[in-house]
Amino acid sequence: MKNGHSAVRQLRYLPAVGSAYGVEVLSFAALRSMDVHRRRVQPQRPDFHVFALVRSGTGAHEADFRGYRLGEGGVVWIRPGMVHRWSDVDACDGPLVLFRPGFLPGLTASEAAAPACWHLDRQRLSLALLAAEHLEREHGAAVRTPRLASPALLSHLLAALILRTLPDTPPPAGATSSGSRHTEVFRAFRAAVEEHFTDWHHVADYAQALGYDVRTLTRATRAAAGTGAKAFLDQRILLEAKRLLAHTDLPVGGCARRLGFGDVGNFTTFFRRQAGTPPAAWRAASGPDSA
């Protein structure tokens, strides 16, 4: 450990024996029993999705520098690459679903706009738990009797579970029939940003690669996300910068290079403009002794 920052544990998707279907259904109780050393309370970064429902109990969770209180009806969706930790799930009960990126080809993390945590009312929670139970039973049957296994069925059941739980997102003010076109353009832009944000820092780069002009990307991003394309791109770069500063021992210059800044001064100017403080000061304030 250096600079007061513990390294982030990188988690790879390793399915249990007999469960190599791209999805696995566990529970908070199973998580606790497998993690006797409580490594869950330390920062970790999975390369897979973690989707959880809180059936009962209370607790706490952190994802990308935000803390969340958990209670009955709580939903947690950790996407690949997020830095998170189960700060307190000792009293939580409910299902946890782990699945590989690409397991849901029609509903991927890059296409979903849901937050890391949200809440369901009792009626929606009841329906979501039924969907989770159906998925768990089919998954269990596939493990016990491989001839019954159907990855396509498991994929559809997982999609049904997620669709049942997604928070309502009313269309932005002024949305028109062109909304579906804006959504399509924004999804393409968002996927490209996720792939290239460490190399491409200008919206024009994405416009050229995707075959749109900058104004089209800006209009689509504002309609879908409520912010302009440049602000959306900058926030993605800023998030990764915060992850590197808070959870690695890379010097500021190393963070700058990792994010595609050829000059540390440019990175410092960018970070100060976006976060309101220089990167070194932000790192010091985000340390475990800063509270």
C-alpha positions as CSV (number, residue, x, y, z in Angstrom):
1,M,0.0,0.0,0.0
2,K,1.3,3.5,-0.9
3,N,-0.1,7.0,-0.6
4,G,-2.8,5.5,1.8
5,H,-4.6,3.8,-1.1
6,S,-5.1,0.1,-1.3
7,A,-4.9,-1.7,-4.6
8,V,-8.2,-2.6,-6.3
9,R,-8.8,-6.4,-6.5
10,Q,-9.4,-7.4,-10.1
11,L,-12.1,-10.0,-10.3
12,R,-12.3,-12.4,-13.2
13,Y,-15.4,-14.4,-14.1
14,L,-14.7,-17.9,-12.9
15,P,-17.9,-20.0,-12.9
16,A,-18.4,-22.8,-10.5
17,V,-17.8,-26.4,-11.6
18,G,-20.8,-27.4,-13.8
19,S,-22.0,-23.8,-14.2
20,A,-20.2,-22.7,-17.4
21,Y,-23.2,-21.1,-19.0
22,G,-22.1,-17.4,-18.8
23,V,-24.5,-16.8,-15.8
24,E,-24.5,-18.0,-12.2
25,V,-27.1,-17.4,-9.5
26,L,-25.9,-17.0,-5.9
27,S,-27.2,-15.1,-2.8
28,F,-25.9,-12.7,-0.2
29,A,-25.7,-15.7,2.2
30,A,-23.6,-17.6,-0.3
31,L,-21.3,-14.6,-0.8
32,R,-20.7,-14.3,2.9
33,S,-20.0,-18.1,3.3
34,M,-17.5,-18.0,0.5
35,D,-15.8,-14.8,1.8
36,V,-14.8,-15.7,5.3
37,H,-12.0,-13.2,5.2
38,R,-14.4,-10.4,4.3
39,R,-12.5,-9.3,1.2
40,R,-15.9,-8.1,-0.1
41,V,-15.5,-4.9,2.0
42,Q,-12.3,-3.9,0.0
43,P,-12.4,-2.2,-3.4
44,Q,-12.8,-4.6,-6.3
45,R,-13.3,-4.3,-10.0
46,P,-15.0,-7.2,-11.7
47,D,-14.8,-8.0,-15.4
48,F,-18.4,-9.3,-15.2
49,H,-21.9,-8.1,-14.2
50,V,-23.2,-8.4,-10.6
51,F,-26.9,-7.9,-10.3
52,A,-28.5,-8.2,-6.9
53,L,-31.9,-7.9,-5.2
54,V,-32.3,-7.2,-1.5
55,R,-35.3,-9.3,-0.3
56,S,-34.8,-8.3,3.3
57,G,-32.4,-6.7,5.7
58,T,-30.3,-3.5,5.5
59,G,-26.8,-2.7,4.6
60,A,-24.5,-0.4,2.6
61,H,-22.7,-0.5,-0.7
62,E,-20.3,1.8,-2.6
63,A,-19.8,2.1,-6.3
64,D,-17.5,4.6,-8.1
65,F,-17.2,7.0,-5.1
66,R,-20.9,7.0,-4.2
67,G,-22.3,5.4,-1.1
68,Y,-25.7,3.7,-1.1
69,R,-27.9,2.5,1.7
70,L,-29.5,-0.9,1.0
71,G,-32.8,-2.1,2.3
72,E,-35.8,-4.2,1.2
73,G,-36.4,-3.6,-2.5
74,G,-32.9,-2.5,-3.1
75,V,-31.3,-3.3,-6.5
76,V,-27.6,-3.3,-7.3
77,W,-26.2,-3.5,-10.7
78,I,-22.4,-3.5,-11.0
79,R,-21.1,-3.3,-14.6
80,P,-17.7,-4.6,-15.7
81,G,-15.1,-2.1,-14.9
82,M,-16.9,-0.4,-12.0
83,V,-14.9,-0.1,-8.7
84,H,-17.2,-1.2,-5.9
85,R,-17.2,-2.7,-2.5
86,W,-19.9,-4.4,-0.3
87,S,-19.3,-2.1,2.7
88,D,-21.9,-3.9,4.8
89,V,-24.1,-6.7,3.6
90,D,-24.0,-8.9,6.8
91,A,-27.8,-8.6,7.3
92,C,-28.9,-8.6,3.6
93,D,-30.8,-11.4,2.1
94,G,-31.6,-12.0,-1.6
95,P,-30.3,-13.3,-4.9
96,L,-27.1,-12.3,-6.7
97,V,-26.7,-13.0,-10.4
98,L,-23.3,-13.0,-12.0
99,F,-23.0,-12.9,-15.8
100,R,-20.5,-12.4,-18.5
101,P,-20.4,-9.3,-20.7
102,G,-22.3,-10.2,-23.9
103,F,-24.5,-12.8,-22.3
104,L,-27.4,-10.5,-23.0
105,P,-26.8,-9.4,-26.6
106,G,-29.9,-7.2,-26.7
107,L,-29.4,-5.6,-23.3
108,T,-25.8,-4.8,-22.5
109,A,-24.3,-2.5,-19.9
110,S,-23.3,0.0,-22.6
111,E,-27.0,0.2,-23.6
112,A,-28.5,0.4,-20.1
113,A,-28.9,3.7,-18.5
114,A,-29.7,2.4,-15.0
115,P,-27.7,3.7,-12.0
116,A,-25.6,1.4,-9.8
117,C,-28.3,1.2,-7.2
118,W,-32.1,2.0,-7.0
119,H,-35.2,0.9,-5.2
120,L,-38.3,-1.1,-6.1
121,D,-41.7,-0.9,-4.4
122,R,-43.1,-4.0,-2.8
123,Q,-45.2,-5.0,-5.8
124,R,-42.3,-4.7,-8.3
125,L,-40.0,-6.4,-5.8
126,S,-42.3,-9.4,-5.5
127,L,-42.4,-9.8,-9.3
128,A,-38.7,-9.4,-9.6
129,L,-38.1,-12.0,-7.0
130,L,-40.3,-14.4,-8.9
131,A,-38.3,-13.7,-12.0
132,A,-35.0,-14.3,-10.1
133,E,-36.4,-17.6,-8.6
134,H,-37.3,-18.8,-12.1
135,L,-33.8,-18.0,-13.4
136,E,-32.3,-19.7,-10.3
137,R,-34.4,-22.9,-10.8
138,E,-33.5,-23.2,-14.5
139,H,-29.9,-22.5,-13.7
140,G,-30.0,-25.2,-11.0
141,A,-31.6,-27.7,-13.4
142,A,-28.9,-27.0,-16.0
143,V,-26.2,-27.7,-13.5
144,R,-27.8,-30.9,-12.2
145,T,-29.0,-32.2,-15.5
146,P,-26.8,-30.8,-18.4
147,R,-29.1,-32.2,-21.1
148,L,-31.7,-29.7,-19.9
149,A,-29.3,-26.8,-20.2
150,S,-30.3,-24.0,-22.5
151,P,-28.1,-20.9,-22.5
152,A,-30.6,-19.1,-24.7
153,L,-33.4,-19.8,-22.1
154,L,-31.1,-18.6,-19.3
155,S,-30.3,-15.5,-21.3
156,H,-34.0,-14.7,-21.8
157,L,-34.9,-15.3,-18.2
158,L,-32.1,-12.9,-17.1
159,A,-33.3,-10.3,-19.6
160,A,-36.8,-10.6,-18.2
161,L,-35.5,-10.2,-14.6
162,I,-33.6,-7.0,-15.6
163,L,-36.4,-5.6,-17.6
164,R,-38.8,-6.2,-14.6
165,T,-36.4,-4.2,-12.3
166,L,-35.2,-1.3,-14.4
167,P,-36.2,2.0,-13.0
168,D,-38.6,4.2,-14.9
169,T,-36.9,6.7,-17.0
170,P,-39.3,9.3,-18.4
171,P,-38.4,10.8,-21.8
172,P,-36.5,14.1,-21.6
173,A,-38.6,17.3,-21.9
174,G,-39.3,18.1,-25.5
175,A,-38.7,14.5,-26.7
176,T,-40.4,13.8,-30.1
177,S,-40.8,10.9,-32.4
178,S,-37.2,11.3,-33.3
179,G,-36.3,10.0,-29.9
180,S,-35.7,6.5,-31.2
181,R,-33.2,7.9,-33.7
182,H,-31.5,9.9,-31.0
183,T,-31.3,6.7,-28.8
184,E,-29.7,4.7,-31.6
185,V,-27.1,7.4,-32.2
186,F,-26.4,7.9,-28.5
187,R,-25.9,4.2,-27.9
188,A,-23.4,4.0,-30.7
189,F,-21.6,7.0,-29.3
190,R,-21.6,5.7,-25.8
191,A,-20.2,2.3,-26.9
192,A,-17.5,4.1,-28.9
193,V,-16.6,6.3,-25.9
194,E,-16.3,3.2,-23.7
195,E,-13.9,1.6,-26.1
196,H,-11.8,4.7,-27.1
197,F,-12.0,7.3,-24.3
198,T,-8.3,6.7,-23.3
199,D,-7.3,7.6,-26.9
200,W,-9.9,9.9,-28.3
201,H,-10.6,13.1,-26.3
202,H,-12.5,15.0,-29.0
203,V,-16.1,14.5,-30.1
204,A,-15.0,15.0,-33.6
205,D,-13.0,11.8,-33.4
206,Y,-16.2,9.9,-32.6
207,A,-18.2,11.7,-35.2
208,Q,-15.7,10.7,-37.9
209,A,-15.6,7.1,-36.8
210,L,-19.4,6.7,-36.5
211,G,-20.3,8.6,-39.7
212,Y,-22.2,11.5,-37.9
213,D,-21.4,15.1,-37.5
214,V,-20.6,16.6,-34.1
215,R,-24.0,18.4,-34.0
216,T,-25.8,15.1,-34.5
217,L,-23.9,13.4,-31.6
218,T,-24.5,16.5,-29.4
219,R,-28.2,16.5,-30.1
220,A,-28.6,12.8,-29.5
221,T,-26.6,12.8,-26.3
222,R,-28.5,15.8,-24.9
223,A,-31.8,14.1,-25.7
224,A,-30.8,10.7,-24.2
225,A,-28.5,11.7,-21.3
226,G,-29.5,15.3,-20.6
227,T,-25.9,16.6,-21.4
228,G,-23.8,17.4,-24.4
229,A,-21.5,15.0,-26.1
230,K,-18.4,16.8,-25.0
231,A,-19.6,16.9,-21.4
232,F,-20.5,13.2,-21.5
233,L,-17.0,12.3,-22.9
234,D,-15.3,14.4,-20.3
235,Q,-17.2,12.8,-17.4
236,R,-16.2,9.4,-18.6
237,I,-12.5,10.4,-18.7
238,L,-12.9,12.0,-15.3
239,L,-14.4,8.9,-13.8
240,E,-11.5,6.8,-14.9
241,A,-9.1,9.4,-13.7
242,K,-10.7,9.2,-10.2
243,R,-10.6,5.5,-10.2
244,L,-6.9,5.5,-11.0
245,L,-6.1,8.2,-8.4
246,A,-8.1,6.6,-5.7
247,H,-7.4,2.9,-6.2
248,T,-3.9,2.7,-7.7
249,D,-0.4,3.9,-6.8
250,L,0.3,5.4,-10.2
251,P,1.8,8.8,-10.0
252,V,-0.2,11.7,-11.5
253,G,2.0,11.5,-14.6
254,G,1.3,7.8,-14.9
255,C,-2.5,8.4,-14.7
256,A,-2.2,11.1,-17.3
257,R,-0.4,8.7,-19.7
258,R,-2.9,5.9,-19.0
259,L,-5.7,8.2,-20.0
260,G,-4.0,9.4,-23.2
261,F,-2.7,12.8,-22.1
262,G,0.7,13.4,-23.5
263,D,1.4,16.1,-21.0
264,V,0.8,16.0,-17.3
265,G,0.0,19.7,-17.3
266,N,-2.8,19.2,-19.7
267,F,-4.2,16.4,-17.5
268,T,-4.0,18.5,-14.4
269,T,-5.8,21.4,-16.2
270,F,-8.5,19.0,-17.4
271,F,-8.9,17.4,-14.0
272,R,-9.1,20.7,-12.1
273,R,-11.6,22.1,-14.6
274,Q,-13.8,19.0,-14.2
275,A,-13.4,18.2,-10.5
276,G,-12.7,21.6,-9.1
277,T,-9.4,20.6,-7.6
278,P,-6.0,19.3,-8.8
279,P,-5.6,15.5,-9.1
280,A,-3.0,15.3,-6.3
281,A,-5.3,17.2,-3.9
282,W,-8.2,15.1,-4.9
283,R,-6.2,11.9,-4.3
284,A,-5.2,13.1,-0.8
285,A,-8.8,14.0,0.0
286,S,-10.2,10.6,-1.2
287,G,-7.8,8.6,1.0
288,P,-9.1,6.4,3.9
289,D,-7.9,9.0,6.5
290,S,-9.6,12.0,4.8
291,A,-12.9,11.7,6.7
